[in-house]
């Protein structure tokens, strides 16, 4: 069985491999910029030019030093995650076709399903699914991740689809689930 990568980015950043469904092996990424880059690539789902990543992570450094730092971070990511990260001479990406679980994706999908129902009356099963969805929210996106002197923190927020879920009606939905205020369908 191929291990599945688990990325918990809501709250404290937790990266693990699920090998049997019960056993999880923690992935150690000591460099904060490695965790930030992984989060950015996983959430954005895009193939990113190396030059853009250098600007996001090391805008304060010269080109040569910044590119060397990117190579170090990519080496750390590939050693820890294998082929989940693909890097060419010009681009870097997270391989979304590999088995993975991303709390952000699950939360967004659940919120979108709820919005699509266009109803304030939920069946017990729907209420339970929504409660499980919002239980994924363990805190602010990448809480505690300190990435100094790097604009990537702002850009991860831009790529963060959860930001849109916690505005307007989705906040109401989350509070309603948390306070048991959803009406049940008869």
Order of alpha helices (4+ residues) and beta strands (2+ residues): beta-beta-beta-alpha-beta-alpha-alpha-beta-beta-beta-alpha-beta-alpha-alpha-alpha-alpha-beta
